[in-house]
Structure formats: structure tokens, C-alpha cells
Amino acid sequence: MDDALRLSEFLAARLCHDLSGLAATLGGACAEAADGNAASRAEALALARQAAEELAGRLRLLRAAWGPPGEAMNAATLAGLAASMPAARRVAIDLSAIDPAWHLPAPLARLVLNLLLLAGEALGGGGGVAISGAPGGAMLVSLAGPRAAWPAAWRDCLASADASWAALTSARGMQAPLTALIAHAMGARLTLLLPSGTATGPAPLLIQPQ
């Protein structure tokens, strides 16, 4: 199958998956608001409002992460978008070590958003992801959590675009190869660093923009 077609199919499947739960919650709440008693209508309307806000936030995030590069973003904007990712309730996002005055160029901002989505998958048992960096320099991504682990194919994906395409085998596992493909396309180098001393947990990821 053509690689581009395969990627588009997986993106469509993941998009539907990542939005379906919120859409179902919104639909159920609207139905309850229309048919329930006065007390349940008030509760349902509050739930519908919350689901609609989360759905809108999720759409903004996925548009910024999976669509064409949009605009430069600072750490506050990135954190605001990432607050809507599927794993947001169990993953703490720390971007405080990114220079707050730095507006990351659009391609780099998109890469960071995809790395945050990938971190959400790597932290299946909950935990935190921290990213640091400043204009003109490298950036560092660190994960911490009880079951934190980069996806099995991640190291291979970092080697080359061809390896990333080869690792693109399912919608469920598409985030790692997609993130690597975005990095390869923009000329960024991603490197897993060897742990030092008594350090435990996943290897930190070094981002070297072009």
C-alpha cells in the first residue's frame, strides 16, 4: 500500500477514536437535557458544556499537531493546547524550562506537540513530561512515571524516514512513527541519550533543530 494513503487512513482512524468519546458524552448529555426532569437537565447541560469545551480543545490540538504547520507558539500556547490531549488527566506537562519569551517556529512547535502526544502514550501508568529549551539551542524531553517507557519502535524510527514508514503498521501505534517522520521532514535530529550514573527511567530525548 502507498505510504501516504496508509498514513491518511491511520490518521482518520485515530482522529475518530480520539474524538468519539467526547462526542458520545456530548450527545448523551444533550439528549438528557432535552428529555430529563428539571434537576437532571441542569446537570446534563453542565456536562454538555464541559464536553463541548473539551471537544473543541481536542480539535484545536489535533489540528495543530497533525495538520500543516500553523504559527509560531510560545510555551504557554503549547501548554494550553496540550491540556486537551487524551492523556491530560494522568500526565503532568511541565514546559516551565522553555524560555517563556521564545516563540518556537511553527514546524518546531508542531514537533513538540507531537512529542507531548507521544509522551502521553509512553506514560500509560501516569507521570510527567518535562521539556526544556531556549532559542538557538537544543531541547530536552524527559519522562517520569511508574511505567514510563518509550514505544518499542521509537529508537528505530529515529534512525531514518524509511524506518519510520516501516514502523507505521497500525492506527493505534502511529504516533511514534508520525512524530519521527515530522522530525525527519523538518531536518531535526532526535537522539535518545544514554542514562548517566544511577539515573532510572526512559532515556531523555535530545531535540536538535535544523
N, C-alpha and C positions, 0 to 999 in steps of 0.2 A: 504494500500500500504506500502511496505517496506520503512522505513525511509531513508535509503541510496539511494534507487532508486528515491524517491521523491526529495531529495536534489540534486541529479545529474541532474534531469530533470529541476528543477528550476535554477540551475547554468547555464545549457546550454541555457535556455531561456533568462536569464539576460545577459549572455555573448553576445549573438546575438543582443539583444536590445542595449546594451551599445556600440557596435561596428558598428551597421548598419548605423547610421547617418554619421559617418566619412567615412565609406566605400562608401556610396552613393555619398558623396561630392567628394571623390577621383575619382570615376568612371565618374561622370559628368564632372569634370574638365579635365580628360584625353580625354574624347570624344570631348570636346570643343577645346582642344589643337590640336587634330587631324583634325578637320573639320572646325574650325573657320578661320577668317582672321588674318592677322599678329598681329594686335593690341590685339584682343581677345585671341590669342594663348599665348602671353606673360603673360597676366593676368591669364589665365587658368593654365599655368604652375606654376605660383607662388602659386595659390590656391592649386593645386595638391601637390606641395612640402609641403605646410603647413599642408594639410590634412594627408599626409603620415607620417609626423613627429608626429602629434597628435595621429594618429592611432598606431604607434609604441610605443609611450609613454603609451597609454592606455593599450596596450597588456602587456607591462612590469609591469605596476601597478597591473593589474588583475592577472597576473601570480604570482606575489609576494604575493598578498593578498589572493587569492583563491587556489593557488597550495600548495604543501608541503613546510614547512619552508625551506628557502634557506640559507641565510648567515646573520651574524650579520650586523647591519646597524647603522650608526650614524644619528643625527638629519638632517644633510644636505642631506644625501641619501634619508631618509624618505620624506623630503620636496620635493625633486626633483621628486620622484615617484608620490607623492600626487598631484603635479601640473598638472597631466594628468587625474585626476578624473573627472567624468561628471559634477560635480558642481563647478569646479575650478574657473570659471569666476565670480561666485557670492558669493564665500566663501573665506574669507581670512584665511590662515593657519599660525599659529604662534607657532613654535617649539623652539623659542629662549631661553625658560626657561629650556630646556633639556640640561644637561651638554654636551657641544659640543665634548668633548673627549670620551664620553661614546658610545661604540658600543653595542647597545641593542642586547641581544641574539636573534637568529633567530625566535624562537616562539613568543617572546615578540614583536619583530619588525613586524611580521605578524599581531599580535593582534592590534597594533597601527594603521597599515594601514587600517584594517577593521573598527576601530573606526573612522578614518577620513572619510571613505566612508559613515559610518552611520551618522556622523555629517553633511555631505553634504545633506542627506535626511532630517535631523532634522532642517536644516536651509533653508526651502523651500522659504522663503522670502529674502534670503541673510543674511549675517552677518559674524561672525568669530568663529573659534575654536582655542583654545589655550591649549597646553599640556605642563606640566612641569614634571621634574623628574631627578633623579640622581642615579648612581649605588647603588644597595643595598637598595634602598628606594621605597616608594610608588610613584605613578604618579597621576596626577590630570588632568582631561579633563573638560574644561569649554566652554560653548556655549553662544553666544550673538547675538541677531538679533530680528527684529520686530515680527517675527512669530516663533521664535525658540521654539522647543518642541521635547523632545524625543518621539519616536514612542509609541503608546498606549500599545503595548505588551512588551515594553522593561523591565519594572520593573518585570513582571512575568518571563521573560526569564532569568533574573539574579538569580532567586531563585534556579533553578536546570536545569540539562540537559533535564530531562523529560518535564519540562515546555517549554523549548526552542523547542524541537521537536514538541510539541503540537501547538506552535505558528507558525510553518513553514507550512503555508497554501497557499502561492502564490509566484510566482517569483518576483512580484513587492514588496512584503513585506518580502523578505527573508533575507535582510541584518542584521536586528536586531537579529533574532534567530541564524543566522550563526555566528555572532560575539560572541554571548553568548556561543554557542557551542564550539568555538575555545578557549574561556577563560576557560570553564569548563574542556576541554580536557587537557589543559596545567597546570591545578591546580591553575590558577589565580583567585583571588576574585575581583569582580566588585561590587561596592556599590554606590548607589545614596545618596549623603549627604543631610541632611536637611538644607534648607536655614537659614541663620542667620541674625538677625537684620532686616534691610529694604531691603535686597537683593531681586532682582526680576529676572525672567527668569528661565530657566530649572535648576534643581539641578545639581551641579557639580558631576562628576563621579570619584570615587576613584578607582585606579587600584593597587591591592596588588599582585605582582608576587609571585609565589610559593617560 
